[in-house]
Each structure stands twice: as C-alpha cells, then as structure tokens.
C-alpha cells in the first residue's frame, strides 16, 4: 500500500463519508496518514 498524507479538509470529509470524485478514487487502496497539525485541527 502506498501512504498518502491527507490535509485537514480531505481528512474531515473522509471522516464524515463525504468524499466524492477524483479524490475518493485516488485514495482507494492507499494508507491514509495525517500530521499532528491535522489531528489538532480536527
């Protein structure tokens, strides 16, 4: 699996099951990673 670092907007949409379009397609099969800053913002 390839790691992908999500920014706060994409991570928020992923947590709320609102990802659509090309972003959702590119994240299929990827390992999602977030930074400490993104965790704090969420």
mmCIF entry with sequence, helices, sheets and N, C-alpha, C, O atoms, coordinates in Angstrom:
data_MODEL
# 
_entry.id   MODEL 
# 
_entity.id                         1 
_entity.type                       polymer 
_entity.pdbx_number_of_molecules   1 
# 
_entity_poly.entity_id                      1 
_entity_poly.type                           'polypeptide(L)' 
_entity_poly.nstd_linkage                   no 
_entity_poly.nstd_monomer                   no 
_entity_poly.pdbx_seq_one_letter_code       
;(UNK)(UNK)(UNK)(UNK)(UNK)(UNK)(UNK)(UNK)(UNK)(UNK)(UNK)(UNK)(UNK)(UNK)(UNK)(UNK)
(UNK)(UNK)(UNK)(UNK)(UNK)(UNK)(UNK)(UNK)(UNK)(UNK)(UNK)(UNK)(UNK)(UNK)(UNK)(UNK)
(UNK)(UNK)(UNK)(UNK)(UNK)(UNK)(UNK)(UNK)(UNK)(UNK)
;
_entity_poly.pdbx_seq_one_letter_code_can   XXXXXXXXXXXXXXXXXXXXXXXXXXXXXXXXXXXXXXXXXX 
_entity_poly.pdbx_strand_id                 A 
# 
loop_
_entity_poly_seq.entity_id 
_entity_poly_seq.num 
_entity_poly_seq.mon_id 
_entity_poly_seq.hetero 
1 1  UNK n 
1 2  UNK n 
1 3  UNK n 
1 4  UNK n 
1 5  UNK n 
1 6  UNK n 
1 7  UNK n 
1 8  UNK n 
1 9  UNK n 
1 10 UNK n 
1 11 UNK n 
1 12 UNK n 
1 13 UNK n 
1 14 UNK n 
1 15 UNK n 
1 16 UNK n 
1 17 UNK n 
1 18 UNK n 
1 19 UNK n 
1 20 UNK n 
1 21 UNK n 
1 22 UNK n 
1 23 UNK n 
1 24 UNK n 
1 25 UNK n 
1 26 UNK n 
1 27 UNK n 
1 28 UNK n 
1 29 UNK n 
1 30 UNK n 
1 31 UNK n 
1 32 UNK n 
1 33 UNK n 
1 34 UNK n 
1 35 UNK n 
1 36 UNK n 
1 37 UNK n 
1 38 UNK n 
1 39 UNK n 
1 40 UNK n 
1 41 UNK n 
1 42 UNK n 
# 
_struct_asym.id          A 
_struct_asym.entity_id   1 
# 
loop_
_struct_conf.conf_type_id 
_struct_conf.id 
_struct_conf.pdbx_PDB_helix_id 
_struct_conf.beg_label_comp_id 
_struct_conf.beg_label_asym_id 
_struct_conf.beg_label_seq_id 
_struct_conf.pdbx_beg_PDB_ins_code 
_struct_conf.end_label_comp_id 
_struct_conf.end_label_asym_id 
_struct_conf.end_label_seq_id 
_struct_conf.pdbx_end_PDB_ins_code 
_struct_conf.beg_auth_comp_id 
_struct_conf.beg_auth_asym_id 
_struct_conf.beg_auth_seq_id 
_struct_conf.end_auth_comp_id 
_struct_conf.end_auth_asym_id 
_struct_conf.end_auth_seq_id 
_struct_conf.pdbx_PDB_helix_class 
_struct_conf.details 
_struct_conf.pdbx_PDB_helix_length 
HELX_P HELX_P1 AA1 UNK A 8  ? UNK A 15 ? UNK A 8  UNK A 15 1 ? 8 
HELX_P HELX_P2 AA2 UNK A 21 ? UNK A 27 ? UNK A 21 UNK A 27 1 ? 7 
HELX_P HELX_P3 AA3 UNK A 36 ? UNK A 41 ? UNK A 36 UNK A 41 1 ? 6 
# 
_struct_conf_type.id          HELX_P 
_struct_conf_type.criteria    ? 
_struct_conf_type.reference   ? 
# 
_struct_sheet.id               AA1 
_struct_sheet.type             ? 
_struct_sheet.number_strands   2 
_struct_sheet.details          ? 
# 
_struct_sheet_order.sheet_id     AA1 
_struct_sheet_order.range_id_1   1 
_struct_sheet_order.range_id_2   2 
_struct_sheet_order.offset       ? 
_struct_sheet_order.sense        parallel 
# 
loop_
_struct_sheet_range.sheet_id 
_struct_sheet_range.id 
_struct_sheet_range.beg_label_comp_id 
_struct_sheet_range.beg_label_asym_id 
_struct_sheet_range.beg_label_seq_id 
_struct_sheet_range.pdbx_beg_PDB_ins_code 
_struct_sheet_range.end_label_comp_id 
_struct_sheet_range.end_label_asym_id 
_struct_sheet_range.end_label_seq_id 
_struct_sheet_range.pdbx_end_PDB_ins_code 
_struct_sheet_range.beg_auth_comp_id 
_struct_sheet_range.beg_auth_asym_id 
_struct_sheet_range.beg_auth_seq_id 
_struct_sheet_range.end_auth_comp_id 
_struct_sheet_range.end_auth_asym_id 
_struct_sheet_range.end_auth_seq_id 
AA1 1 UNK A 2  ? UNK A 5  ? UNK A 2  UNK A 5  
AA1 2 UNK A 30 ? UNK A 33 ? UNK A 30 UNK A 33 
# 
loop_
_atom_site.group_PDB 
_atom_site.id 
_atom_site.type_symbol 
_atom_site.label_atom_id 
_atom_site.label_alt_id 
_atom_site.label_comp_id 
_atom_site.label_asym_id 
_atom_site.label_entity_id 
_atom_site.label_seq_id 
_atom_site.pdbx_PDB_ins_code 
_atom_site.Cartn_x 
_atom_site.Cartn_y 
_atom_site.Cartn_z 
_atom_site.occupancy 
_atom_site.B_iso_or_equiv 
_atom_site.pdbx_formal_charge 
_atom_site.auth_seq_id 
_atom_site.auth_comp_id 
_atom_site.auth_asym_id 
_atom_site.auth_atom_id 
_atom_site.pdbx_PDB_model_num 
ATOM 1   N N  . UNK A 1 1  ? 0.847   -1.197 0.000  1.00 0.00 ? 1  UNK A N  1 
ATOM 2   C CA . UNK A 1 1  ? 0.000   0.000  0.000  1.00 0.00 ? 1  UNK A CA 1 
ATOM 3   C C  . UNK A 1 1  ? 0.882   1.246  0.000  1.00 0.00 ? 1  UNK A C  1 
ATOM 4   O O  . UNK A 1 1  ? 1.966   1.266  0.583  1.00 0.00 ? 1  UNK A O  1 
ATOM 5   N N  . UNK A 1 2  ? 0.399   2.252  -0.651 1.00 0.00 ? 2  UNK A N  1 
ATOM 6   C CA . UNK A 1 2  ? 1.157   3.499  -0.706 1.00 0.00 ? 2  UNK A CA 1 
ATOM 7   C C  . UNK A 1 2  ? 0.600   4.481  0.315  1.00 0.00 ? 2  UNK A C  1 
ATOM 8   O O  . UNK A 1 2  ? -0.618  4.630  0.423  1.00 0.00 ? 2  UNK A O  1 
ATOM 9   N N  . UNK A 1 3  ? 1.464   5.154  1.064  1.00 0.00 ? 3  UNK A N  1 
ATOM 10  C CA . UNK A 1 3  ? 0.997   6.123  2.049  1.00 0.00 ? 3  UNK A CA 1 
ATOM 11  C C  . UNK A 1 3  ? 0.599   7.431  1.374  1.00 0.00 ? 3  UNK A C  1 
ATOM 12  O O  . UNK A 1 3  ? 1.242   7.879  0.425  1.00 0.00 ? 3  UNK A O  1 
ATOM 13  N N  . UNK A 1 4  ? -0.477  8.035  1.882  1.00 0.00 ? 4  UNK A N  1 
ATOM 14  C CA . UNK A 1 4  ? -0.955  9.327  1.388  1.00 0.00 ? 4  UNK A CA 1 
ATOM 15  C C  . UNK A 1 4  ? -1.244  10.198 2.606  1.00 0.00 ? 4  UNK A C  1 
ATOM 16  O O  . UNK A 1 4  ? -2.000  9.805  3.494  1.00 0.00 ? 4  UNK A O  1 
ATOM 17  N N  . UNK A 1 5  ? -0.638  11.381 2.643  1.00 0.00 ? 5  UNK A N  1 
ATOM 18  C CA . UNK A 1 5  ? -0.879  12.318 3.740  1.00 0.00 ? 5  UNK A CA 1 
ATOM 19  C C  . UNK A 1 5  ? -2.077  13.182 3.372  1.00 0.00 ? 5  UNK A C  1 
ATOM 20  O O  . UNK A 1 5  ? -2.079  13.846 2.336  1.00 0.00 ? 5  UNK A O  1 
ATOM 21  N N  . UNK A 1 6  ? -3.097  13.167 4.229  1.00 0.00 ? 6  UNK A N  1 
ATOM 22  C CA . UNK A 1 6  ? -4.315  13.937 3.979  1.00 0.00 ? 6  UNK A CA 1 
ATOM 23  C C  . UNK A 1 6  ? -4.228  15.289 4.668  1.00 0.00 ? 6  UNK A C  1 
ATOM 24  O O  . UNK A 1 6  ? -3.757  15.389 5.800  1.00 0.00 ? 6  UNK A O  1 
ATOM 25  N N  . UNK A 1 7  ? -4.687  16.335 3.976  1.00 0.00 ? 7  UNK A N  1 
ATOM 26  C CA . UNK A 1 7  ? -4.784  17.630 4.641  1.00 0.00 ? 7  UNK A CA 1 
ATOM 27  C C  . UNK A 1 7  ? -6.071  17.660 5.464  1.00 0.00 ? 7  UNK A C  1 
ATOM 28  O O  . UNK A 1 7  ? -6.867  16.723 5.412  1.00 0.00 ? 7  UNK A O  1 
ATOM 29  N N  . UNK A 1 8  ? -6.271  18.728 6.214  1.00 0.00 ? 8  UNK A N  1 
ATOM 30  C CA . UNK A 1 8  ? -7.408  18.769 7.143  1.00 0.00 ? 8  UNK A CA 1 
ATOM 31  C C  . UNK A 1 8  ? -8.760  18.741 6.436  1.00 0.00 ? 8  UNK A C  1 
ATOM 32  O O  . UNK A 1 8  ? -9.708  18.160 6.965  1.00 0.00 ? 8  UNK A O  1 
ATOM 33  N N  . UNK A 1 9  ? -8.876  19.352 5.259  1.00 0.00 ? 9  UNK A N  1 
ATOM 34  C CA . UNK A 1 9  ? -10.150 19.339 4.537  1.00 0.00 ? 9  UNK A CA 1 
ATOM 35  C C  . UNK A 1 9  ? -10.527 17.941 4.069  1.00 0.00 ? 9  UNK A C  1 
ATOM 36  O O  . UNK A 1 9  ? -11.663 17.502 4.247  1.00 0.00 ? 9  UNK A O  1 
ATOM 37  N N  . UNK A 1 10 ? -9.576  17.250 3.476  1.00 0.00 ? 10 UNK A N  1 
ATOM 38  C CA . UNK A 1 10 ? -9.842  15.898 2.965  1.00 0.00 ? 10 UNK A CA 1 
ATOM 39  C C  . UNK A 1 10 ? -10.068 14.925 4.125  1.00 0.00 ? 10 UNK A C  1 
ATOM 40  O O  . UNK A 1 10 ? -10.953 14.073 4.047  1.00 0.00 ? 10 UNK A O  1 
ATOM 41  N N  . UNK A 1 11 ? -9.290  15.040 5.183  1.00 0.00 ? 11 UNK A N  1 
ATOM 42  C CA . UNK A 1 11 ? -9.473  14.159 6.345  1.00 0.00 ? 11 UNK A CA 1 
ATOM 43  C C  . UNK A 1 11 ? -10.849 14.362 6.965  1.00 0.00 ? 11 UNK A C  1 
ATOM 44  O O  . UNK A 1 11 ? -11.502 13.397 7.363  1.00 0.00 ? 11 UNK A O  1 
ATOM 45  N N  . UNK A 1 12 ? -11.290 15.612 7.049  1.00 0.00 ? 12 UNK A N  1 
ATOM 46  C CA . UNK A 1 12 ? -12.613 15.900 7.602  1.00 0.00 ? 12 UNK A CA 1 
ATOM 47  C C  . UNK A 1 12 ? -13.711 15.290 6.736  1.00 0.00 ? 12 UNK A C  1 
ATOM 48  O O  . UNK A 1 12 ? -14.655 14.697 7.258  1.00 0.00 ? 12 UNK A O  1 
ATOM 49  N N  . UNK A 1 13 ? -13.593 15.432 5.425  1.00 0.00 ? 13 UNK A N  1 
ATOM 50  C CA . UNK A 1 13 ? -14.584 14.851 4.520  1.00 0.00 ? 13 UNK A CA 1 
ATOM 51  C C  . UNK A 1 13 ? -14.574 13.331 4.592  1.00 0.00 ? 13 UNK A C  1 
ATOM 52  O O  . UNK A 1 13 ? -15.627 12.698 4.515  1.00 0.00 ? 13 UNK A O  1 
ATOM 53  N N  . UNK A 1 14 ? -13.397 12.744 4.740  1.00 0.00 ? 14 UNK A N  1 
ATOM 54  C CA . UNK A 1 14 ? -13.295 11.281 4.830  1.00 0.00 ? 14 UNK A CA 1 
ATOM 55  C C  . UNK A 1 14 ? -13.971 10.774 6.106  1.00 0.00 ? 14 UNK A C  1 
ATOM 56  O O  . UNK A 1 14 ? -14.658 9.753  6.084  1.00 0.00 ? 14 UNK A O  1 
ATOM 57  N N  . UNK A 1 15 ? -13.778 11.476 7.197  1.00 0.00 ? 15 UNK A N  1 
ATOM 58  C CA . UNK A 1 15 ? -14.384 11.058 8.461  1.00 0.00 ? 15 UNK A CA 1 
ATOM 59  C C  . UNK A 1 15 ? -15.907 11.170 8.423  1.00 0.00 ? 15 UNK A C  1 
ATOM 60  O O  . UNK A 1 15 ? -16.605 10.436 9.122  1.00 0.00 ? 15 UNK A O  1 
ATOM 61  N N  . UNK A 1 16 ? -16.411 12.081 7.612  1.00 0.00 ? 16 UNK A N  1 
ATOM 62  C CA . UNK A 1 16 ? -17.856 12.287 7.502  1.00 0.00 ? 16 UNK A CA 1 
ATOM 63  C C  . UNK A 1 16 ? -18.457 11.535 6.305  1.00 0.00 ? 16 UNK A C  1 
ATOM 64  O O  . UNK A 1 16 ? -19.628 11.724 5.976  1.00 0.00 ? 16 UNK A O  1 
ATOM 65  N N  . UNK A 1 17 ? -17.651 10.683 5.657  1.00 0.00 ? 17 UNK A N  1 
ATOM 66  C CA . UNK A 1 17 ? -18.094 9.917  4.479  1.00 0.00 ? 17 UNK A CA 1 
ATOM 67  C C  . UNK A 1 17 ? -18.643 10.811 3.377  1.00 0.00 ? 17 UNK A C  1 
ATOM 68  O O  . UNK A 1 17 ? -19.665 10.489 2.770  1.00 0.00 ? 17 UNK A O  1 
ATOM 69  N N  . UNK A 1 18 ? -17.971 11.939 3.110  1.00 0.00 ? 18 UNK A N  1 
ATOM 70  C CA . UNK A 1 18 ? -18.416 12.870 2.078  1.00 0.00 ? 18 UNK A CA 1 
ATOM 71  C C  . UNK A 1 18 ? -17.423 12.999 0.931  1.00 0.00 ? 18 UNK A C  1 
ATOM 72  O O  . UNK A 1 18 ? -17.517 13.938 0.141  1.00 0.00 ? 18 UNK A O  1 
ATOM 73  N N  . UNK A 1 19 ? -16.473 12.072 0.826  1.00 0.00 ? 19 UNK A N  1 
ATOM 74  C CA . UNK A 1 19 ? -15.508 12.141 -0.276 1.00 0.00 ? 19 UNK A CA 1 
ATOM 75  C C  . UNK A 1 19 ? -16.159 11.685 -1.575 1.00 0.00 ? 19 UNK A C  1 
ATOM 76  O O  . UNK A 1 19 ? -16.830 10.654 -1.607 1.00 0.00 ? 19 UNK A O  1 
ATOM 77  N N  . UNK A 1 20 ? -15.966 12.441 -2.635 1.00 0.00 ? 20 UNK A N  1 
ATOM 78  C CA . UNK A 1 20 ? -16.506 12.080 -3.941 1.00 0.00 ? 20 UNK A CA 1 
ATOM 79  C C  . UNK A 1 20 ? -15.482 12.400 -5.022 1.00 0.00 ? 20 UNK A C  1 
ATOM 80  O O  . UNK A 1 20 ? -14.477 13.064 -4.769 1.00 0.00 ? 20 UNK A O  1 
ATOM 81  N N  . UNK A 1 21 ? -15.747 11.932 -6.195 1.00 0.00 ? 21 UNK A N  1 
ATOM 82  C CA . UNK A 1 21 ? -14.963 12.284 -7.365 1.00 0.00 ? 21 UNK A CA 1 
ATOM 83  C C  . UNK A 1 21 ? -13.562 11.744 -7.367 1.00 0.00 ? 21 UNK A C  1 
ATOM 84  O O  . UNK A 1 21 ? -13.287 10.687 -6.800 1.00 0.00 ? 21 UNK A O  1 
ATOM 85  N N  . UNK A 1 22 ? -12.662 12.483 -8.017 1.00 0.00 ? 22 UNK A N  1 
ATOM 86  C CA . UNK A 1 22 ? -11.298 12.000 -8.209 1.00 0.00 ? 22 UNK A CA 1 
ATOM 87  C C  . UNK A 1 22 ? -10.522 11.814 -6.912 1.00 0.00 ? 22 UNK A C  1 
ATOM 88  O O  . UNK A 1 22 ? -9.651  10.948 -6.830 1.00 0.00 ? 22 UNK A O  1 
ATOM 89  N N  . UNK A 1 23 ? -10.828 12.614 -5.902 1.00 0.00 ? 23 UNK A N  1 
ATOM 90  C CA . UNK A 1 23 ? -10.117 12.469 -4.620 1.00 0.00 ? 23 UNK A CA 1 
ATOM 91  C C  . UNK A 1 23 ? -10.428 11.108 -4.014 1.00 0.00 ? 23 UNK A C  1 
ATOM 92  O O  . UNK A 1 23 ? -9.517  10.404 -3.578 1.00 0.00 ? 23 UNK A O  1 
ATOM 93  N N  . UNK A 1 24 ? -11.676 10.737 -3.980 1.00 0.00 ? 24 UNK A N  1 
ATOM 94  C CA . UNK A 1 24 ? -12.069 9.442  -3.421 1.00 0.00 ? 24 UNK A CA 1 
ATOM 95  C C  . UNK A 1 24 ? -11.451 8.300  -4.220 1.00 0.00 ? 24 UNK A C  1 
ATOM 96  O O  . UNK A 1 24 ? -11.008 7.307  -3.643 1.00 0.00 ? 24 UNK A O  1 
ATOM 97  N N  . UNK A 1 25 ? -11.419 8.435  -5.530 1.00 0.00 ? 25 UNK A N  1 
ATOM 98  C CA . UNK A 1 25 ? -10.855 7.396  -6.390 1.00 0.00 ? 25 UNK A CA 1 
ATOM 99  C C  . UNK A 1 25 ? -9.368  7.203  -6.125 1.00 0.00 ? 25 UNK A C  1 
ATOM 100 O O  . UNK A 1 25 ? -8.887  6.071  -6.080 1.00 0.00 ? 25 UNK A O  1 
ATOM 101 N N  . UNK A 1 26 ? -8.639  8.300  -5.951 1.00 0.00 ? 26 UNK A N  1 
ATOM 102 C CA . UNK A 1 26 ? -7.192  8.208  -5.730 1.00 0.00 ? 26 UNK A CA 1 
ATOM 103 C C  . UNK A 1 26 ? -6.844  7.637  -4.364 1.00 0.00 ? 26 UNK A C  1 
ATOM 104 O O  . UNK A 1 26 ? -5.738  7.129  -4.173 1.00 0.00 ? 26 UNK A O  1 
ATOM 105 N N  . UNK A 1 27 ? -7.768  7.711  -3.409 1.00 0.00 ? 27 UNK A N  1 
ATOM 106 C CA . UNK A 1 27 ? -7.482  7.216  -2.057 1.00 0.00 ? 27 UNK A CA 1 
ATOM 107 C C  . UNK A 1 27 ? -7.808  5.735  -1.882 1.00 0.00 ? 27 UNK A C  1 
ATOM 108 O O  . UNK A 1 27 ? -7.495  5.151  -0.844 1.00 0.00 ? 27 UNK A O  1 
ATOM 109 N N  . UNK A 1 28 ? -8.432  5.128  -2.884 1.00 0.00 ? 28 UNK A N  1 
ATOM 110 C CA . UNK A 1 28 ? -8.751  3.700  -2.793 1.00 0.00 ? 28 UNK A CA 1 
ATOM 111 C C  . UNK A 1 28 ? -7.458  2.907  -2.755 1.00 0.00 ? 28 UNK A C  1 
ATOM 112 O O  . UNK A 1 28 ? -6.593  3.075  -3.616 1.00 0.00 ? 28 UNK A O  1 
ATOM 113 N N  . UNK A 1 29 ? -7.326  2.052  -1.770 1.00 0.00 ? 29 UNK A N  1 
ATOM 114 C CA . UNK A 1 29 ? -6.151  1.206  -1.638 1.00 0.00 ? 29 UNK A CA 1 
ATOM 115 C C  . UNK A 1 29 ? -4.943  1.882  -1.029 1.00 0.00 ? 29 UNK A C  1 
ATOM 116 O O  . UNK A 1 29 ? -3.880  1.269  -0.929 1.00 0.00 ? 29 UNK A O  1 
ATOM 117 N N  . UNK A 1 30 ? -5.081  3.134  -0.617 1.00 0.00 ? 30 UNK A N  1 
ATOM 118 C CA . UNK A 1 30 ? -3.961  3.862  -0.028 1.00 0.00 ? 30 UNK A CA 1 
ATOM 119 C C  . UNK A 1 30 ? -4.031  3.787  1.498  1.00 0.00 ? 30 UNK A C  1 
ATOM 120 O O  . UNK A 1 30 ? -5.103  3.595  2.073  1.00 0.00 ? 30 UNK A O  1 
ATOM 121 N N  . UNK A 1 31 ? -2.888  3.939  2.136  1.00 0.00 ? 31 UNK A N  1 
ATOM 122 C CA . UNK A 1 31 ? -2.829  4.053  3.589  1.00 0.00 ? 31 UNK A CA 1 
ATOM 123 C C  . UNK A 1 31 ? -2.915  5.528  3.917  1.00 0.00 ? 31 UNK A C  1 
ATOM 124 O O  . UNK A 1 31 ? -2.051  6.312  3.525  1.00 0.00 ? 31 UNK A O  1 
ATOM 125 N N  . UNK A 1 32 ? -3.959  5.906  4.638  1.00 0.00 ? 32 UNK A N  1 
ATOM 126 C CA . UNK A 1 32 ? -4.167  7.313  4.957  1.00 0.00 ? 32 UNK A CA 1 
ATOM 127 C C  . UNK A 1 32 ? -3.343  7.703  6.170  1.00 0.00 ? 32 UNK A C  1 
ATOM 128 O O  . UNK A 1 32 ? -3.339  7.001  7.180  1.00 0.00 ? 32 UNK A O  1 
ATOM 129 N N  . UNK A 1 33 ? -2.647  8.825  6.066  1.00 0.00 ? 33 UNK A N  1 
ATOM 130 C CA . UNK A 1 33 ? -1.837  9.358  7.151  1.00 0.00 ? 33 UNK A CA 1 
ATOM 131 C C  . UNK A 1 33 ? -2.228  10.817 7.362  1.00 0.00 ? 33 UNK A C  1 
ATOM 132 O O  . UNK A 1 33 ? -2.608  11.509 6.417  1.00 0.00 ? 33 UNK A O  1 
ATOM 133 N N  . UNK A 1 34 ? -2.134  11.274 8.597  1.00 0.00 ? 34 UNK A N  1 
ATOM 134 C CA . UNK A 1 34 ? -2.374  12.688 8.896  1.00 0.00 ? 34 UNK A CA 1 
ATOM 135 C C  . UNK A 1 34 ? -1.241  13.195 9.778  1.00 0.00 ? 34 UNK A C  1 
ATOM 136 O O  . UNK A 1 34 ? -0.603  12.422 10.493 1.00 0.00 ? 34 UNK A O  1 
ATOM 137 N N  . UNK A 1 35 ? -0.999  14.491 9.722  1.00 0.00 ? 35 UNK A N  1 
ATOM 138 C CA . UNK A 1 35 ? 0.032   15.094 10.542 1.00 0.00 ? 35 UNK A CA 1 
ATOM 139 C C  . UNK A 1 35 ? -0.548  15.483 11.905 1.00 0.00 ? 35 UNK A C  1 
ATOM 140 O O  . UNK A 1 35 ? -1.764  15.478 12.097 1.00 0.00 ? 35 UNK A O  1 
ATOM 141 N N  . UNK A 1 36 ? 0.323   15.814 12.833 1.00 0.00 ? 36 UNK A N  1 
ATOM 142 C CA . UNK A 1 36 ? -0.147  16.231 14.155 1.00 0.00 ? 36 UNK A CA 1 
ATOM 143 C C  . UNK A 1 36 ? -0.990  17.497 14.058 1.00 0.00 ? 36 UNK A C  1 
ATOM 144 O O  . UNK A 1 36 ? -1.942  17.673 14.818 1.00 0.00 ? 36 UNK A O  1 
ATOM 145 N N  . UNK A 1 37 ? -0.640  18.378 13.124 1.00 0.00 ? 37 UNK A N  1 
ATOM 146 C CA . UNK A 1 37 ? -1.402  19.618 12.951 1.00 0.00 ? 37 UNK A CA 1 
ATOM 147 C C  . UNK A 1 37 ? -2.826  19.295 12.502 1.00 0.00 ? 37 UNK A C  1 
ATOM 148 O O  . UNK A 1 37 ? -3.778  19.901 12.994 1.00 0.00 ? 37 UNK A O  1 
ATOM 149 N N  . UNK A 1 38 ? -2.982  18.354 11.579 1.00 0.00 ? 38 UNK A N  1 
ATOM 150 C CA . UNK A 1 38 ? -4.309  17.957 11.108 1.00 0.00 ? 38 UNK A CA 1 
ATOM 151 C C  . UNK A 1 38 ? -5.112  17.354 12.249 1.00 0.00 ? 38 UNK A C  1 
ATOM 152 O O  . UNK A 1 38 ? -6.301  17.644 12.384 1.00 0.00 ? 38 UNK A O  1 
ATOM 153 N N  . UNK A 1 39 ? -4.490  16.528 13.065 1.00 0.00 ? 39 UNK A N  1 
ATOM 154 C CA . UNK A 1 39 ? -5.182  15.940 14.222 1.00 0.00 ? 39 UNK A CA 1 
ATOM 155 C C  . UNK A 1 39 ? -5.683  17.039 15.148 1.00 0.00 ? 39 UNK A C  1 
ATOM 156 O O  . UNK A 1 39 ? -6.811  16.982 15.639 1.00 0.00 ? 39 UNK A O  1 
ATOM 157 N N  . UNK A 1 40 ? -4.836  18.045 15.384 1.00 0.00 ? 40 UNK A N  1 
ATOM 158 C CA . UNK A 1 40 ? -5.233  19.150 16.265 1.00 0.00 ? 40 UNK A CA 1 
ATOM 159 C C  . UNK A 1 40 ? -6.385  19.950 15.662 1.00 0.00 ? 40 UNK A C  1 
ATOM 160 O O  . UNK A 1 40 ? -7.275  20.390 16.390 1.00 0.00 ? 40 UNK A O  1 
ATOM 161 N N  . UNK A 1 41 ? -6.381  20.141 14.350 1.00 0.00 ? 41 UNK A N  1 
ATOM 162 C CA . UNK A 1 41 ? -7.442  20.903 13.697 1.00 0.00 ? 41 UNK A CA 1 
ATOM 163 C C  . UNK A 1 41 ? -8.753  20.145 13.661 1.00 0.00 ? 41 UNK A C  1 
ATOM 164 O O  . UNK A 1 41 ? -9.822  20.755 13.672 1.00 0.00 ? 41 UNK A O  1 
ATOM 165 N N  . UNK A 1 42 ? -8.685  18.810 13.618 1.00 0.00 ? 42 UNK A N  1 
ATOM 166 C CA . UNK A 1 42 ? -9.911  18.029 13.598 1.00 0.00 ? 42 UNK A CA 1 
ATOM 167 C C  . UNK A 1 42 ? -10.558 18.045 14.961 1.00 0.00 ? 42 UNK A C  1 
ATOM 168 O O  . UNK A 1 42 ? -11.612 17.438 15.152 1.00 0.00 ? 42 UNK A O  1 
# 
